[in-house]
């Protein structure tokens, strides 16, 4: 079981998510709760568009790294540049790189493949602007799975891939076949199968949940750029990360898995309450800073 301080941090951060809350209340509560952490000094925040897709730029004072396209979590139903602004800003500082938090279209108003189309469009446009060697894609939870799916779509189209990718607690299997969904249910203080079933149904409708462009764990993960993955031990999506990593290795790719002991789902966003969040973000920054960048 996670430590009580971890449980308390999760309960406090997600207190808005009551059983009778509407989607509008969940969206507003998520933005307010996750977005309340102070931004690091020196980070500038501007809104903008990439390939016609809106988003938020977070630029550190010292900018020497690649451009990072960040796909936020939220089960494909909520999340924004506001909710993920503090997390993205801290990544920007740790990586010395500008981060663009993509405001991809959300379900139920915009079901699959709207989010995928937006993620692909942003990825490809940033590569055109900056060169593939100067672009990194990243994402947490649903955004992590969406990012991997976007890489598959770009690869399948025969186009250039970014220099590297980063996932935080990626939701890569919307069919919920990972053993940890059941085996770690009593450990996870946040996620439940029922929640994930609702999100998958809302996002995909009758679409095949094993379509690699929805659940990239079922895809051909060969030929991807180096991937750095973080996941907590106390989450039901633990095995999604391990399965993706195993598939990448089996296909001859490069992947590094950072298992965060005692941590819940996307603990990196709990900046105000878990010191492990900043430690994990620091390791993300180190991974990005170690990439060769050509200006």
N, C-alpha and C positions, 0 to 999 in steps of 0.2 A: 504493500500500500504506500502511496505517496505520503510524505510528511504532512503534518497538520498545517504548517505554514503554506505549503503548496496548495492544499485543498482550500484554505482560507483565501489565498490569492485568486484562485479560479472562481470561487463563489462570489467574491466581491466584484470581480471584473465583469462577470456575466449575470449579475443580479437582475438586469433588465429583461432577461429572457424567460419570462414567466410563461406558464402553459397556455394562458389565454391571450398572449400578446399577438397583435396583428403584425403582418409583414412590415408595415410602415413603422410600427413601434420598435420592432427588432432592428430595423435599419437605423433608425434614429438613436436607439440605445447603444448599438454597437459603435457607431461613429463617435458618440459622446464619450463612452467609456474607454475605448481604445485610443481615442485621439486626445485624451486629457494630459498625457505625459508631456513635459516640456521638451522643446526641440533643443538639440545641442547648439552651443554658441557658434555663430558664424554661418549657419545654414540659411540660405535664401529659398523662399517658397514662391513659386509662380505657377499659374495654370497655363495649359497649352494644349496643343493637338499634335499627334503624330499619325500620319496617314488618315487624317480625318477623325481619329479616335481621341476623345478628350482624356486629359490626365493631369497629374500634378508633378512638376519638377521640383526636386529637392537637391540643391547644389551646395556642396561643402566649400568652405573658404579655400582650402587647398585641394585643387582638382587636377590630379595627374593620371587618373586611371581611366578605364574604359567606361562607356555609357552602360548603365544597367537598366533594362526593362523589367519592371517588377509587377507581377500579377498577384493581387491581393487575395486572401482567403475570404471565406464567408459562405461556403456551401453553394456557390453560384447564385445565391439569392440576395446577399447583402455584402457590405464592404465597400470601401471607397478610398480616395486619397486622404480623406480626413481620418478615417479609422486607422489607416496604416502610415499616416504621415510621420509620427514619431519613430516607428520602427524603420521606415525607409530612410529617414534622416540620419539615424544612428548608423545604418549600413553605409550611407553615403560618406559619413565621416570616417568610419572604420576602413572603408575601401578607397578613400580619396577619389571618389567617382560620383558623377551626377546620377541620380536615380529618377526614372520616370515611372510613377505609379499609374498604371493603365486603368482607366475607368471603362472597362469592357461592359458590354450590355448584360443585364441581369435577368434571370428568370424570376417569376413566371411571365413577365411581359415579353421577354426575348429568350425563348428556349434554344436549346442546341440546334444549329451550330453557331449562333450569333456570337457568343463569347469566344469561341475558337476562331472565327473569322477575324474578330478584332485583334486577338493575340497574334495571329499570323501576320496581319497587315502591319502592326506596329513593329514586330520583329524584322520583317523584310525591309520596311522603310528605314529603320535605324541602321541596318546593314548597308543600305544604299548610301545613306548620309555619311556614315563614319567608317565604313569598312568592316567586314566580318571580324577581323582580328581585334577590333575595338568595341565590340558589343558583347555583353553578358546578359543572359536572361535568368530571372529568378522568380520564385513564387512560394507561397505558403498554403498548406491545406489544399482546398480546391484549386487555388491559383498555382500550386506546385504541379498538380496533375494537369491542369490546363497548359502550363508552360511546356511540360513534356509532350503533350499532345500536339502543341504548336510546332515543336521541333520535328516531330514525325511528319506533320503536314508539309513543312518546309522541305524536309529531306525527300519526301515522296514526290514533291514537285520538281526535284532536281536543282533546287536553288541553294545558295550558300547558307551555311549554318553559322551561328555566332561562335565566339572563341571558347565559351564555357557556359555552364549552367549551375544554378544553386537551387536546392529545394529545402523547405522547412516543413516537416510533417506532411509530406505530399499525400494527397488523396488520389491514388492512381488506379484504383479498382472500384468502379461504381457498381459492380456486381456484388461487392462485399464478400468476396471469396477468401480473403485473408484469414488465416486461423486466429490471428490476434483479435479480430472483431468479436469472437466468442471468448477466447482464452483470457483476454485482458479486460473483459467487461467490468469485472469487480474492482479493477485497479484504476480505471479511467474516471477522473472526477468531473469530466466535461462531456465527452462524446458518448452517444448511444447508437446502437444499430437502428433504432426507430427513427432517430433524427436523420441519419444518413439515408435511410430508405425514403423518407419524405423529400429530402433534397434531391436525391437521384431521380425520383419520379417527377418532381416539379421541373427539373432541368431537362430530362431526356424524354419524358412522356413514354410513348411506346417504342422509342428507338432502342436498338440493341445495346445493352449495357456493356457488352464485351467488344464493341467497336473500339479499336485502338485509339481513335480520335476522341473518344470519350473516356476510355480506360486504357491509358498507354501501357500498362503492365502487360497487356495482351498483344502489343505490337512488336515489330522487329526493331529492337533497340540498338542494333549495330550501326556504326557510322556516326554516332553522336559525338559532340565535343566532350571534353572532360566534365564530369558532373560531381559536385560536392553536395552531400545530402546530410541533413541533420534530422534526428527523430528522437523523441523521448521514450523512456522505458515504460511510462505509465499511460500509454494511450492505445486505443483499440486499432488505430491505423499504423501501429508500429511495423507490422509485416509488409505493408504496402511498400515502404522504403526498402526493406530487405529484398523483396521480390524484384523490384526494379533494378536494384544494384546487382543482384545475381544474374538477371537477364543481360545487363550491360556487359558484365564480365564474360559471360558465356559467349557473347558476340564479339569479344575481343576489344571492348572499349575500356576507357579509363573512368573509374568511379571511386570515390572515397566516402565512407559512411561514418558519421560522427554520432554515436549513440549517447544521448544526454541522460545520465543516470538520475532517476527519481523525478524526471521532468514530465509535465503533461503536454497535451497537444498545443503546438505553436507557443511554447513558453516564452519565446523571444519577444512576443508582443507585450508581455507583462512586465514592462520596463520599470514601473514604479514599485513593484513588490517583490520581484525575484532577481537577486544579484546574478544568478546564472544566465539571465537574459543578455546582459551586456557581455558576459564572457563568451557566449555563443556567437553574438554579433561580431565580437572581436575576431573570432576564428573565421567567420565569413569574410571579413575584411582582409585577413591575411591571405586567404585563398585567392581573392581577386587581385590583391597587390602583387602576388607572385606570378601572375600571368604576364606573358610578354605583350606589351602594348606598343603599337606603331602609330605615331602621330603624323 
